[in-house]
Amino acid sequence: MKQGRASLSFPLLLIVPFLLSCGGEGYDRIRNLRSAGQTIICFGDSLTEGVGASQGEDYPSVLSRLIAAPVVNAGHRGDTTADALNRLARDVLEKNPRLVILLLGGNDFLRQVPAGDTRKNLETIVQRIQERGAMVVITGMKLGLFTDEYGAMMENIAEKFGALLVPQVTKGILTDSKLKSDPIHPNGAGYRLIAERVAEKVKPLLARADRERGARAGA
C-alpha cells in the first residue's frame, strides 16, 4: 500500500503545478483579452470617486501608481446602478476603453432597490462595455449584516459574461475605524487597500492581455 501511494504522489507533484499554471485566475475566459482600446477606467459611485480621501488618495489614483498606467476616475457619488447606466456612454464608452473596473451596488442596497433591478442594470452595463470591445472587472462587496446576496450576484455575473471578479474588495475596511472617514466611506488608508486588492488581480490580467495583443500584432 505504501508503495502505491508513493507511486501516485510523483505524477501529482508534476500535474498540480501544471494545472495551476494553466488555470490561474482563468484569464483565458476573460472576454476581449485582445481589446484594441486604450483607456483604463474605474466606473462607480462614491467609493470610486474617493469621498473621504484627500486628493490623489482615491483608489483609482493609487491603482494608477500600482500598475504604472493612467487610470480614469469615472466615479460619481450617490450613483445607483441605474444612474451609472444612464451615464455609461458619456463616461465610459466614448473614451475608447480597454479595461473597465466596476464598483457599484452600494447605493442600490442603501436605497433598497430590488435585487432583480440591480442585477439587470449591472448585466446591461457589462454587456455594453464588452460590445464596445473592452475587458470588464467586477468588484464584489458584502452588503448586509447577515446575508451576502450581492457577492453571489457579482460572482454569477462575472462567470456568465466572462468578466474578472475581485471579491470582497471592501472586506475589513468599513468595520475598522482606522480605515474609515465616516460610517460608509474609507479614508486614504482604506482606499489604498481597495487599490491593492484590485491591482493584485488587474496587473496579471493586463500582462496577459499585452501578450495577446503582441501575438495578434505579430500574426
N, C-alpha and C positions, 0 to 999 in steps of 0.2 A: 504493500500500500504506500509506504513512504516513497518508494521509487516512482510509483505512478504520479504522486503529487509533484515530485521534483521534475519529472519529465514534462508536466503541464505548465509549470511556472516559467520555464525558459522561453517558450514562444509567447507567453503573455507579456513578459518583460519587453519583448520586441513589438508586439501588436498594440498594446495600450498607448505608448507614446505616439505610434503612427496614427492611431485613431484620433488622439487629441490634436495632433498637428494638422490632420485633415479637417476635422470638425471645427476646432477652435471655437470662436464666437458664432460660427455659422455665417461667415461673410459671403459665402457662395450664394446664399439665398437672399441677399440684400438686393432689392430692385434698383436698377440704374447705377450699378457699380462703375460703369464706363461713362458716367454723365459728362456731357460736354460743357456744363455750366461752370461758372467761375466763383460764385459767391457763397460763403458760409453764413447762414442766417439763424439766429436764435429767435424763435417766434413764440410769444406767450403773453402772460399778464404781468402783474407787479413783480413777481418773482424773477421774471426775465428783465424787466425794466430796471430793477435794482432798488426798489423802495426800501429805505432803511440803511443803505450803504452810501459811503462817500463816493465822489467822482472817481471812476476807474476801479472801484471795488465791486461793481456789479458782476454777476457770474460770466456774461459774455466777454467782458473786458479781461477778466482773469483767464478765461478759456483761451482767448486770443494769444495771450502770452505763453500759456502752457503748450499750445500746439504750434506756436510760431507762425501764425497765419492770421490775416484780417478776419474779423467776425463782426457782422452787422447785428446790432441790438434792435430787434423789432418787437420789443415788449411794450405793452400798454396797460397801465394799472386799471383794475376793475373789469377787464375783459372776461366775458364768458366765452365758451366755445362758439356760440352764435355770433358774438361781436367779432371774434377773431376771423371767423369765416367771412364776414362782411368786408373785412379789410385785407383779406388774403391776396387778392390780385394786386392791389396797390403796393403792399408792404413786402410781398414775397415773390409772387410770380413774375412781376415786371422787373425784377432785379437780377435776372439771369442766375437763378440759384443752382448750386451744385449739391449742397447739403443743407437741410433744414432740420433744426433741433426744436422739437415741440415740448413746451412745458405749460400745459393747460389743464383745466378741470377744477381747480381750487374754488373759483368763484361760482361755478355751477353747483358745487357741493354746498357752499355757504348760502346760496340763494335757493337751494332745494329744487334745482332744475331736474326734471325726470331723467333718470339714468339712460333711458332709451333715446332721449333727445341729445344728451351729451355724446353718446356713442355714435349716433347718426352724424352729428356735426364733425366729430373727430375723424370718422371714416371718410367723409367728404373732403375734409382738409387734406388728409393723407393722399387720397386718390388724385386730387387736383395737382398737388405738388409733384407726384410721380408722373402724371400725364405731362407735366412741364419738363420732365426728364431729370429730376433731381432725386437724390437719396433722402430718406427720412429717418430721423432718430426720434423715438418716443421716450420721454422720461416719465417714469411712474412714481406715484406718491401714495402713501397710505392716508386716506381721508376718512376720518371716523374713529370713534373710540374702540368699538368692538368688531366692526366689520371692515373689509378691505375690498369692496366691490370695484372700486376704481382701479386698484392694482391689477386685478384679474382682467378688467376691461382693457387696460393698456396692453397687457401681455397678449391677449387674444387678438387685438387689432394689429399689433406688431407681427404676430405669426401669420395672420390672414393676408396681410398686404406686403410682406417681405420688407419690413422696416426693422431697424435695430432698436432693441429695448435697453434702456438704462433703468433698472428697477430701483425703487426706494431711494430716489435721489435726495429727498429731504430727511432721510432716516436719522433720528437722534438730534436733529437741528432745532426743531420747533418745540422740543421738550427740554432744551438746555438754555438757561438764561444767558449763559456766556456767549451763545451763538445767535441771539435774537436782538433785534432792535425794538420790537413790540410783540404783542401776542401772536401775530400771524406772519411776521416778516423777519428774515435773517438779518444779521449785521454783516460787516465786511468779512469776518471770520467764517460765518455761516455760508455766505455766497462763495467763498473760496473753496469750501468743502464740496459744494454742489459742482463747481467748475472742475475740481479734481476728479470727481466721480464721472462726470461726462467725458473729460479728457481721456481717462483710462480706457474708455470704450471707443472714443472717436479717433484717437491717434492711430491705432492699428487699422481701423476702417479706412482712413484716408491713405495710409501707406499701401493697403491692398488695392484701393481704387486707383492710386497713382500707377501701380504696376499694371493694372488692367488698361489704363489709358495708354501707357507705353506700349503694351502689346498690340493695341489697336492701331497706334500710330505706325508701328513697325510692320504691320501686316500688309 
